[in-house]
Amino acid sequence: MDKPLNLIGFDFGTKRIGAAFSSNPLAAPLWLEPIPAKDGIPNWQTIELLVNEWQAQAFVVGIP
């Protein structure tokens, strides 16, 4: 059986972007600190830091 992927989910809003991490499909995700946004645009350096910190291999993105 394949090893589960490290996933980060993003839920975009105009002022904040929700984020969560999961690597276990049978467990609840770990909610991360919301990311500030301006008109729905995040600070991309913050996104990059999350990706590197959690070693994300794939993403789930909610549609606003």
PyMOL commands that set and color helices and strands:
alter all, ss='L'
color gray80, all
select helices_A, chain A and resi 44-54
alter helices_A, ss='H'
color red, helices_A
select strands_A, chain A and resi 7-12+16-22+30-38+41-42+58-62
alter strands_A, ss='S'
color yellow, strands_A
deselect
rebuild
show_as cartoon
